[in-house]
Amino acid sequence: MKLCAFKKITLAASAALAAAVLSGCIAAPLIVGGAAATTASVATDRRTAGSIVSDEVTEKRIAYDIEQAFKNRKHHVSVTAYDGRVLLSGEVTSLADRRAAEQIASVSPDVKDVVNELAVMEPSSVSTRLSDSLLATKVRTAIITDSRISLNQMKVVVERGIVYLMGFVTFEEAQTAARTAAKVSGVQKVVTCFTTTTREAIEQRMKSMQDAQTTTP
């Protein structure tokens, strides 16, 4: 499996980050990935409700901007955001387009970091993308059935049989998720793009979010 720049934050940094984004907290239900997020999923997500919505808006904005910039050129670019970190995956036909896509993403509002995993090659076929979609479902199912990790703390993207994992997790959770995904039939490689921290930092972040929810009028 490939490690894609594990991003580590300390307990203090995590608490500060949580406090900084609490002002953007809004009430459920939320439109996430085309479906209304349940109160339970929002409650167990390690992002604030405001951050969840911001990530959805960021994905759509960057995808639109790239589409407008590349509309006369062959490309297949997927945009995934988690807590302000953006993953670009898929295919473009030149290094110039790869750099251009990263530049578009990096200057977009609310983007903290860009992970550019775009391959320079012909765009994947419709059948390959369908296969990737089915494989992503299998990986998500495998993660759901593993009691040591939760799909609510991560996103799964698959391109050409390569699995990309994003989320806010402990190092142990990151390793477990990567190993779980790697065991799924059809997976060619696992690329982890997690933000990793300690269990204590996660608990502090969740407590800060819960406290903010109880004090919000």
N, C-alpha and C positions, 0 to 999 in steps of 0.2 A: 504494500500500500504506500501511497505517496503522501507525505505530510506537507500541507500547503500553509506554511507560515503560521503555526499556532500562535495566536495572539493572547498574551497573558496579562491579567490585571490584578492588582493587589486588593485586599479587603478595603483599604481606605479609598482607593480609586473607584472601586465598585460602588461604594456608598455614595461617593460624590457624584458619580455618573447617574445613579438612581435619583438623587435629589435634583440634579440638573434637569431631568426630563419629566419630573412629576407634574410640572405645571401644564404639560401637554396631555394629561390624562383625561379621557372622556369616557362616557358611559357606554356599556354594551347595550344592544347587540352591535357587532361590528361586521363589516363586509370584508372577509378575508379569503383570498383565493376564489372569489366568485360565490362564496357561501357564507351565511351568517355564522359567526363564531359563537359558540355557546358560552354561557357564564363560566362553566367549569373549565373549558380550555383556556379562557382568558385568565382565570384565577391561577392556573398552573404554568402559564407562560412566564418566562423570566424577563420579558420585556414589559414596559408599561403599555397600557392601552393606547396611549398616544404614539408610542414607538411602533406598535404593530401597524397602526394606520399609516404612519409616516413611511414605513417600509413598503407598504402596498402602493402608496402614491409614488414613491421613488422608483419602484420597478416600472410602473406604467409610464412615468415621465421619461426615464432614460430609454426605454424601449421605443417610445414614440420619437424621441430626438435622434436615435440611431437610425430608425427606419427612414426618417426624413432625409438624413445625411447620406444614406446608402441606397436610396430608392432606385437608382439607376445602375446599381452594381449587385452582383450575386452575393448573397450573404444569408446566414442563419445565426442570429444572435439571441441568446436567452439571458435575461437579466433577473437575478435573484438578490434580494436584500434582506439582511437580518441585523437588526440593531444598528443600522447605519453603515454596515459593511456590505459592499456590493460585489457579487460574483458575476463575471461575464463568461459565458460558456457558449459553445457552438463552433461555427466555422465562418471565416472570411477568406477572401482569395489573395490577399496581399498583406505584407507586414505593415504597410502604410495604413490600411484599413484597421488592422489590429490596434495600432497606436492611436488612430483617430477615435475608435470606440472607447478606449480607455480614457482618453482626454475628455470626451463627452460625458462619461460617467463621473469622472473626478471633479468636474466643475458643477455638477448638479447639486442643488440645495440639499442639505442634511446628510450628505455622503461623507463618511469619516475615512473610508479606506476602500480601495478597489483591488480585487483579486482578478487578474486577467488570465483566464484559461482558454482563450479563443485559439483554435487551431487554424493554421494557414493551409487551407485545402478547399476543394470543392464542397459546397454545402451538402449535408447529408440528405439522403433520399426520404421520401414520405414513409416508405416501409421501415427504414431505420429509425425514424422518429417514433413510429408506432411501436416498434419493438422496445425502444427506450422508455416509452410511457408505461408499457406493461412491466418492464423490469423495475421501474421506479416504484410501482405499486407493490411488487414483490418485496423490495427492500423495505418499504414502509411497513408492510405486514410483519416482516421479520423483526423490525425494531419494536413494533407494538407488542409482540409476543415475548420480548425479553424484559423481565421485570426490573432489571438493573438500570434501564434507560427509558426515556420517554420521548415520543415523537413530538410532544408539545414544546420541547426545548430545541428543536432542530428542524431544518428543511433538507429535503432530499431532491437532487437534480441528477438526471442521467443523460449523457450525451455519448453516442457511439459505444455504449456498454461501459462507459466510465462513470462511476458514481461520485458525486460531489456532496459533501455533508457540511452544513453550516449550522451554527447555533452557539448558545452560551452555556458551557458545560464544564465539569471538572475534567482534569486530565484523564482520570480513570474512566469517566463516562465517554470521553472522546475515543479512547482505545477500545472500549467495549463496542461502541457503535461502529467503528471501522472494521473490527473483526466480524461483527454480525453481518454487515453489508458484504464483506468479502466472501462469506460462505454461501451467499445466494447464487444459485446457478445462473450463468450468463454474464455475471459481473467480470469485466476485464481488468479493472483497476479501481481503487478507492482513493480519492483525493479529499483530505480533511482540511476544511477551512474554518475550523472552530475558533471561537474566542474562549480560551481556557482560564480558569481561576480556581480558587479553593472552595471547598464546601462551605466554609465560614462566610466567605464573601457572597456566595449565592444566598445563603440564609439571611444575611444582612440586607441584601438587595430586596428580597421578597418581603422582609419585615417592613422596610421602608415604604414599599409599594402598598402593603396592606394598611399601614398607619395612615398613609395619604388618602386612601379610599375611605377610611372610617371618619376622617376629619373633613372630607370634601362635602360641602352643603348640597 
